[in-house]
């Protein structure tokens, strides 16, 4: 059993309205010194496979469903 963390984030230059709104709200609440806020999706998946097979499966999941390659990047970490 391999635990896999998959982080999906927007590519540089792609608008992040949720992050921008959160940043504005934090400013309004008086939090200072925040340069930027970015949203990231995290998927925690357990796969019954060897580590290399689990990583390959996770990459395929990202390509086929979890990430939009036009506007997003992904990172896979095995735990």
ZAMARGU-4260 file (C-alpha; in steps of 0.2 Angstrom, whole numbers, plus 5000, padded with zeros to 4 digits):
<rodrens>
0) 5000/5000/5000 | 5007/5017/4995 | 5000/5034/5000 | 5001/5047/4986 | 4999/5065/4988
5) 4995/5074/4972 | 4996/5093/4972 | 4987/5102/4958 | 4990/5121/4955 | 4988/5134/4942
10) 5002/5138/4930 | 5011/5154/4932 | 5001/5168/4924 | 4984/5160/4925 | 4971/5170/4935
15) 4967/5163/4952 | 4951/5172/4958 | 4949/5162/4974 | 4966/5166/4979 | 4964/5184/4975
20) 4948/5186/4984 | 4955/5177/4999 | 4970/5189/4999 | 4958/5204/4998 | 4948/5198/5013
25) 4964/5194/5023 | 4969/5212/5020 | 4952/5219/5025 | 4953/5208/5041 | 4969/5217/5046
30) 4982/5204/5041 | 4998/5213/5036 | 5013/5207/5025 | 5004/5195/5014 | 5012/5195/4997
35) 5000/5183/4988 | 4988/5169/4991 | 4987/5154/4979 | 4975/5140/4979 | 4981/5122/4978
40) 4971/5106/4977 | 4978/5091/4987 | 4972/5073/4983 | 4978/5060/4996 | 4976/5043/4987
45) 4980/5026/4994 | 4985/5014/4980 | 4988/4995/4983 | 5004/4994/4972 | 5023/4995/4972
50) 5029/5013/4973 | 5034/5014/4955 | 5018/5007/4949 | 5008/5019/4961 | 5018/5034/4954
55) 5014/5029/4936 | 4995/5026/4941 | 4995/5044/4949 | 5003/5052/4934 | 4989/5044/4923
60) 4976/5050/4935 | 4982/5067/4933 | 4983/5066/4914 | 4966/5059/4912 | 4956/5067/4926
65) 4963/5077/4940 | 4973/5091/4931 | 4969/5102/4916 | 4986/5102/4907 | 4982/5119/4898
70) 4981/5129/4915 | 4987/5117/4929 | 5003/5108/4934 | 5004/5093/4946 | 5017/5086/4958
75) 5016/5068/4965 | 5024/5064/4982 | 5025/5046/4988 | 5023/5044/5007
</rodrens>
